[in-house]
Every structure is written in structure tokens, then in C-alpha cells.
């Protein structure tokens, strides 16, 4: 009865993920089998997640950024990522719609999870992003964004906020959507070799 490959994954989770991601049932079942092999406990720890990021950014210090990404995807705050949280993370970061990616980016920058972003939170995430950028690429950055602090100041400037102001999610999304430079500053795309 049904797809035997998905029997280990609850039908409810499978249906939810099919509705809320671009992945097919076959892909989700393959991801699930792989996930179970890599994480027999059914959960990814922060350290395991850091190792995944280290493979993507071998020439960088990905640990701090991975910690923030992990926090933003651990939606139930239990200190681990289950399969559903993991797939949602994959979907949002690889293929999600821009609005969803920006909602996720807001949660990444909202370090204390209070529903607002402060300049100090922007600086903290810019420092983590900066660690992803290899030294040789850092040397080629424009003068006004060649340190984490300058990058944070430039990004914060796009929101027309005082240093001690707070930024709501709608303001963040609007500011980033209306400015390509702001969109570029909230992320790091490795230079293709």
C-alpha cells in the first residue's frame, strides 16, 4: 500500500513537505534515506551542521555562520534539526522564492529572536558572513565594505535607521528588495573558479 520507500517517513510529514517545497515524493524519499544514513538518530547536531558548512566553504571559517544558520532553522528550539527542518532549510536556501528567502534572512539576522533586527545584530551576522569570504577575495572588496563593520554600516545605511533603532521584518524585506547592494551584502556567493 503506497510507496514503500516512504514508509519510514510519516505520511503527514511527506505530504507537508510536498506541499511546501519544490521537491517531489521520490526526491524527498531519497533525501530521507540519505538523512537516516548520515544521522541515524534522526537529528542533526550543531557540530554536524558545522561540518556540512565546512565542506561547502573549505577555504573559510564557516563555523560562526553555520551556528547562526542552524539557529534560524531550528524552529522548535530543541538544539537539533530534524528531517523536516533540514528539508525546509534546503528548500529555502537553494530554490525558495525570493520573499521566503528574505523572511529566512530576517530570521538569520534576528539573533535574539525578538522580531526585530538591531545594528549590533547586523554587525554580528556581517562578521559571520565575512569569515566565509577567503582572504584573497576580502582584499578585492570595495573600500566601504572591506571589513565586517564597514559592511554592516553600509547595509544598515540602506534602511535609513539610527544606530539604536530597530528594524521590523517588513522594513527589512522592503529595504533589501529595493536595493540590489543590500541584497548582495546580506549574503556571500563564492567566486566560481
C-alpha atoms as one frame of an Amber mdcrd trajectory, in Angstrom:
protein
   0.000   0.000   0.000   1.504   3.325  -1.073   5.153   3.949  -1.657   7.171
   1.534   0.476  10.240   3.774   0.234   8.466   6.449   2.258   7.166   4.092
   4.953   9.844   5.269   7.411   8.741   8.871   6.945   5.311   9.709   8.246
   2.727  10.348   5.550   1.885  13.646   7.273   5.465  14.949   7.024   5.772
  13.712   3.432   2.561  15.476   2.369   3.528  18.660   4.216   6.942  18.765
   2.528   5.463  18.039  -0.912   3.093  20.983  -0.428   5.668  23.407   0.945
   8.780  22.664  -1.092   9.673  22.110  -4.717  10.754  18.525  -4.025   8.910
  15.510  -5.411   7.932  12.482  -3.338  10.774  10.476  -4.898  13.303  13.197
  -4.077  12.006  13.524  -0.523  12.251   9.763  -0.014  15.825   9.775  -1.340
  16.706  12.724   0.928  15.106  10.894   3.857  17.038   7.663   3.229  20.259
   9.647   2.955  19.416  11.664   6.073  18.766   8.464   8.060  22.121   7.020
   6.940  24.014  10.199   7.843  22.034  10.878  11.024  20.765   7.582  12.475
  19.350   9.464  15.460  17.063  11.345  13.071  18.577  14.664  14.136  21.485
  16.881  13.128  23.510  18.418  15.925  25.044  21.890  15.637  28.510  20.297
  15.229  27.319  18.007  12.410  25.760  21.034  10.732  29.038  22.948  11.032
  30.826  20.047   9.304  28.372  20.284   6.390  29.139  24.012   6.023  32.876
  23.394   6.292  32.618  21.139   3.215  30.880  23.930   1.277  33.416  26.563
   2.387  36.727  24.667   2.705  38.868  27.818   2.382  36.934  29.780   5.006
  35.901  29.778   8.656  32.273  28.681   8.315  31.667  27.786  11.979  30.141
  31.100  13.144  27.888  31.451  10.103  26.792  27.806  10.376  25.852  28.429
  14.028  23.564  31.308  13.006  22.047  29.392  10.095  21.425  26.430  12.394
  19.682  28.702  14.932  17.450  30.156  12.228  16.338  26.697  11.055  15.880
  25.121  14.486  12.293  26.319  14.549  11.301  24.339  17.648  14.427  25.469
  19.573  15.379  21.942  20.659  19.048  22.314  19.691  18.837  19.894  16.759
  17.469  19.837  13.222  15.032  17.078  12.382  14.362  15.928   8.821  11.546
  18.404   8.220  13.594  21.395   9.438  16.512  20.181   7.300  14.424  19.902
   4.108  12.792  23.292   4.661  16.302  24.732   5.082  17.452  23.114   1.838
  14.400  24.378   0.002  14.685  27.955   1.244  18.394  28.294   0.629  18.542
  26.509  -2.723  15.341  27.236  -4.558  12.812  29.069  -2.484  11.012  32.152
  -3.718  12.733  35.464  -3.027  10.111  36.518  -0.458  10.653  33.294   1.506
  14.422  33.671   1.304  14.138  37.200   2.661  11.882  36.026   5.506  14.554
  33.451   6.313  17.305  36.093   6.030  15.387  38.221   8.539  15.287  35.285
  10.979  19.037  34.809  10.443  19.734  38.450  11.338  17.239  38.417  14.246
  19.815  36.819  16.546  17.793  37.179  19.762  14.533  36.129  18.052  12.588
  39.151  19.368  11.020  40.038  15.998  13.337  42.978  15.281  16.851  43.487
  13.970  19.294  45.900  15.579  22.503  47.302  14.158  24.502  45.132  16.557
  22.744  42.023  15.182  23.529  43.167  11.626  27.159  43.579  12.676  27.229
  40.107  14.269  25.913  38.431  11.108  28.178  40.520   8.859  31.120  39.283
  10.937  29.981  35.690  10.385  29.485  36.280   6.638  32.894  37.937   6.426
  34.542  34.801   7.841  33.147  32.888   4.854  34.992  35.143   2.408  38.502
  33.865   1.621  41.301  36.364   2.406  42.159  36.859  -1.273  38.550  37.840
  -2.026  38.412  40.132   1.026  41.361  42.064  -0.408  39.315  42.778  -3.561
  36.240  44.159  -1.787  35.328  47.848  -2.198  36.827  50.150   0.454  33.440
  50.804   2.085  32.786  47.096   2.743  36.225  45.543   3.229  35.694  44.876
   6.962  32.679  43.360   8.737  31.986  46.689  10.466  32.068  48.676   7.206
  29.823  46.080   5.568  27.366  46.323   8.487  27.415  50.146   8.420  26.778
  50.180   4.678  23.933  47.665   4.981  22.341  49.458   7.954  22.518  52.722
   5.990  20.147  51.333   3.348  17.396  51.085   5.966  17.571  54.781   6.975
  17.671  53.913  10.661  19.617  55.474  13.517  22.238  53.256  15.130  19.988
  52.499  18.112  16.773  51.926  16.091  15.122  48.556  15.476  14.157  47.166
  12.094  10.929  45.179  11.621  10.672  42.283   9.172   8.624  44.248   6.621
  11.135  47.103   6.660  14.000  44.654   6.217  12.353  42.902   3.266  11.372
  46.210   1.634  14.877  47.654   2.099  16.603  44.618   0.648  14.104  44.219
  -2.191  14.507  47.858  -3.240  18.290  47.803  -3.240  20.490  45.281  -5.066
  23.513  46.299  -2.996  21.661  45.496   0.224  20.690  42.104  -1.213  24.330
  41.431  -2.076  25.526  42.497   1.387  23.265  40.086   3.300  24.885  37.055
   1.705  28.104  35.637   0.319  28.282  33.985  -3.087  31.633  32.283  -3.569
  33.563  33.299  -6.661  33.350  30.467  -9.174  36.781  29.165 -10.089
